[in-house]
Amino acid sequence: MAYKITDACTNCTACEPECPNGAISQGPDIFVIDPSKCTECVAFNEKPACETACPVEACVPDGARVETEAQLLDRVKKLHPAKAIAATFPSHFK
């Protein structure tokens, strides 16, 4: 599932540079995550980078956008076609 940023966001910008997909941007009031670019950091990190970076725990799973690890990996391959993505990789789904 994609992640989302709750209204607990303080606009500190800690999450934005950590996203390997460029899915995080400044919204009208708080930062937002583009779900079409969010891969939960599959193939990049053990845990989503935004969740790890956020000092106020405003980056949370979006229960309305449940996806399988295979779907997320497919998105990674589409977003990063020039990057060799290994068949096995660290995953926070374990």
C-alpha positions in Angstrom: 0.0 0.0 0.0 1.1 3.5 -0.5 2.0 5.7 2.4 0.3 9.0 3.2 1.1 12.0 5.3 -1.3 12.9 8.1 -2.2 16.4 9.3 0.3 15.8 12.1 2.9 16.9 9.5 4.9 20.0 10.7 6.4 20.8 7.2 9.9 20.0 8.5 10.9 18.6 5.0 12.7 15.6 6.6 10.8 13.1 4.5 11.0 14.7 1.0 14.7 14.2 0.2 14.6 10.6 1.6 12.1 9.3 -0.9 13.9 7.3 -3.6 11.0 7.8 -6.0 10.4 11.5 -5.7 6.9 10.8 -4.5 6.8 13.4 -1.8 6.1 17.1 -2.5 4.8 20.2 -0.7 1.0 20.3 -0.8 -1.3 23.2 -0.1 -1.0 22.8 3.7 1.4 19.9 4.4 3.6 17.5 2.4 1.8 14.9 0.3 2.8 11.5 -1.2 1.9 10.7 -4.8 0.5 7.1 -4.5 1.4 6.4 -8.1 5.1 6.9 -7.2 5.1 5.4 -3.7 6.6 1.9 -3.5 7.0 1.8 0.3 10.7 1.8 -0.5 10.6 -1.8 -1.7 14.0 -2.6 -3.3 15.5 0.4 -1.5 15.1 0.1 2.3 14.0 -2.2 5.0 11.3 0.3 6.0 9.8 3.2 4.2 12.3 6.1 4.3 9.6 8.7 4.9 8.4 6.8 8.0 11.9 6.5 9.3 12.7 10.2 8.7 9.6 11.7 10.0 10.1 13.1 13.5 6.4 13.3 14.3 5.3 10.0 12.9 3.1 11.6 10.2 4.0 9.2 7.5 1.7 6.2 7.8 0.4 3.4 5.6 -2.6 4.3 3.5 -5.1 1.5 4.3 -7.2 2.6 1.3 -4.3 1.6 -1.1 -3.4 -2.0 -0.3 -0.9 -3.5 -2.8 1.2 -6.7 -2.9 4.9 -6.7 -2.8 4.9 -7.8 -6.4 2.8 -4.8 -7.4 5.2 -2.5 -5.6 8.2 -4.1 -7.2 6.6 -3.7 -10.6 6.2 0.0 -9.9 9.8 0.3 -8.9 10.9 -1.3 -12.2 8.7 1.2 -14.1 9.9 4.2 -12.2 13.6 3.2 -12.4 13.9 1.4 -15.8 17.7 1.9 -16.0 18.3 0.5 -12.5 19.0 -3.2 -12.1 16.6 -4.4 -9.5 17.6 -7.7 -8.0 15.1 -10.6 -7.8 15.6 -10.7 -4.1 15.9 -7.5 -2.0 15.5 -6.3 1.6 11.8 -6.0 2.3 9.8 -4.6 5.2 7.1 -7.2 4.5 8.8 -9.9 6.5 
